[in-house]
């Protein structure tokens, strides 16, 4: 009986952890960036209004690679540290970013 309860609790915890990530994913084919570096193909979560369910957001895990997320969640205290010293702008779809020294947009968690 103890084993059954333990297995049930572990399964419940696992399903709760998995529920944090967006279940809608898509494959992004490999491409060459403007600086000449190659980005290999990979799976990513489909675009929505938040980063809270993305593979790259703490504490989520990429279901395909097992890699743990490292980015701050939107509107979290940690999000305030992104883009310090730069003017944070909001795009037409609500994403927030700053323009780096090379003139490229760098997207940041919503603050």
C-alpha positions in Angstrom: 0.0 0.0 0.0 2.9 2.4 0.8 4.4 1.8 -2.6 1.1 2.6 -4.3 0.7 5.8 -2.4 4.3 6.8 -3.2 3.8 6.1 -6.9 0.6 8.1 -6.9 2.3 11.1 -5.2 5.2 10.9 -7.6 3.0 10.8 -10.6 0.9 13.7 -9.3 4.1 15.8 -8.8 5.4 14.9 -12.3 2.1 15.9 -14.0 2.0 19.2 -12.0 5.6 20.0 -13.1 4.8 19.2 -16.7 1.6 21.3 -16.7 3.8 24.4 -16.4 5.0 24.2 -20.0 3.0 25.1 -23.1 1.7 21.8 -24.6 1.5 23.5 -28.0 4.9 23.1 -29.7 6.4 23.5 -33.1 9.6 22.6 -34.9 11.8 25.5 -35.8 14.1 24.5 -38.7 17.7 25.4 -38.6 18.8 28.7 -40.1 21.8 31.1 -40.5 21.7 34.3 -38.5 22.7 37.6 -39.9 26.1 37.4 -38.2 26.8 34.1 -40.0 26.3 31.7 -37.1 24.1 28.6 -37.6 21.2 27.8 -35.3 20.3 24.1 -35.5 16.7 23.0 -35.7 14.8 22.6 -32.5 11.4 22.4 -30.9 9.9 25.4 -29.2 6.7 26.4 -27.6 4.1 28.1 -29.7 3.8 31.9 -29.3 1.3 33.2 -26.8 0.9 36.2 -24.5 3.4 35.1 -21.7 6.7 33.4 -21.2 5.6 31.6 -18.1 5.0 28.4 -20.0 8.0 28.5 -22.3 10.8 25.8 -22.2 13.4 28.5 -21.4 11.6 29.9 -18.3 12.4 28.9 -14.7 11.5 26.3 -13.4 10.3 24.7 -16.6 12.1 21.9 -18.4 12.3 21.3 -22.2 10.5 18.1 -22.8 12.7 17.3 -25.8 16.2 18.0 -24.4 15.7 17.8 -20.7 17.3 21.2 -20.3 16.1 23.4 -17.5 14.9 26.9 -18.2 17.0 29.8 -17.0 15.0 33.0 -17.9 12.9 34.9 -15.4 9.1 34.7 -15.6 7.2 37.7 -16.8 6.4 40.3 -14.1 8.6 38.4 -11.5 11.2 40.3 -9.4 14.0 38.7 -11.4 12.6 40.3 -14.6 13.6 43.7 -13.4 17.3 42.7 -13.8 17.0 42.2 -17.6 18.0 45.1 -19.8 19.3 47.4 -17.0 20.7 50.6 -18.4 18.6 50.3 -21.6 15.2 51.8 -22.5 12.7 49.0 -22.4 10.2 49.2 -25.3 7.0 47.4 -25.9 6.3 46.0 -29.3 2.9 45.9 -31.1 2.2 42.4 -29.8 3.1 43.2 -26.2 6.6 41.8 -26.2 9.2 43.9 -24.3 12.7 44.5 -25.6 15.7 46.9 -25.7 18.0 47.7 -28.6 21.6 46.6 -28.0 24.8 48.3 -29.2 24.6 46.4 -32.5 21.1 47.8 -33.2 19.4 44.4 -32.6 16.3 43.8 -30.5 16.9 41.8 -27.3 13.6 40.5 -25.9 13.3 40.5 -22.1 10.7 39.2 -19.6 7.8 41.6 -19.2 8.5 44.0 -16.3 
